Amino acid sequence: MNVTTGTGTAVAPSAPSAPTVEIDWSEAFCSEGANCFRFGLDDAGRAYIGSTLTPGVYVSDSVEALRALISAVKAGEADHLL
């Protein structure tokens, strides 16, 4: 999974830098208060999850990997982290 901070450039943990990508963000999903997240896709088919509080920070991976992550969270497999 890749994490990006501030510059809009996706950086893999082992890579020094990666090219800037154009992300098509969906409408933000907000729960209670100001906890808003958004999902996006780029032209290469990579998926992104980001917070509206820090627009330049997001995680990215394949659509399949993020789908598996979301399914696991919905199934309660991350409840021990709360």
C-alpha positions in Angstrom: 0.0 0.0 0.0 1.3 3.5 -0.8 1.0 6.5 1.4 1.2 10.1 0.1 1.9 13.2 2.1 1.5 16.8 1.0 2.9 16.9 -2.5 0.2 14.9 -4.3 2.9 12.4 -5.4 2.4 8.8 -4.5 5.4 7.3 -2.8 5.9 3.6 -2.2 7.7 2.7 1.0 10.8 1.5 -0.9 10.7 4.0 -3.8 12.3 7.5 -3.6 9.5 9.1 -5.6 6.7 8.5 -8.1 5.0 10.6 -10.7 2.1 12.9 -9.8 -1.2 11.4 -10.7 -4.6 12.9 -11.5 -7.2 11.4 -9.1 -10.9 11.5 -9.8 -12.3 11.8 -6.3 -15.9 10.9 -5.4 -18.1 12.9 -3.1 -16.9 12.7 0.5 -18.4 10.2 2.9 -18.9 11.8 6.3 -19.8 10.1 9.6 -20.5 11.9 12.9 -18.8 15.2 13.2 -16.1 16.1 10.7 -14.8 12.6 10.0 -15.0 12.7 6.2 -13.2 10.4 3.8 -13.2 10.2 0.1 -12.5 7.5 -2.5 -10.8 8.1 -5.8 -9.5 6.4 -9.0 -6.8 7.4 -11.4 -6.5 6.7 -15.1 -4.4 3.6 -14.5 -7.2 2.0 -12.3 -5.5 2.5 -8.9 -7.8 3.2 -6.0 -7.3 5.9 -3.3 -8.7 6.7 0.1 -8.1 10.1 1.6 -9.4 12.4 4.3 -11.0 15.8 3.6 -9.0 17.3 6.5 -5.7 16.6 4.7 -6.3 16.6 1.0 -2.7 15.9 0.0 -2.5 12.7 2.1 -4.0 9.4 1.0 -3.3 5.7 0.7 -3.4 3.9 -2.6 -3.3 0.4 -3.8 -5.1 -1.8 -6.4 -8.9 -1.7 -6.4 -8.9 -5.3 -5.3 -6.6 -4.7 -2.3 -8.7 -1.7 -1.1 -11.9 -3.7 -1.7 -10.5 -6.4 0.5 -9.5 -3.9 3.2 -13.0 -2.3 3.2 -14.7 -5.7 3.4 -12.5 -6.7 6.3 -13.3 -3.5 8.2 -17.0 -4.0 7.5 -16.7 -7.6 8.8 -15.3 -6.3 12.1 -11.8 -7.6 11.6 -10.3 -4.2 12.6 -12.5 -3.6 15.6 -9.7 -4.4 18.0 -8.0 -1.2 16.8 -10.8 1.1 18.0 
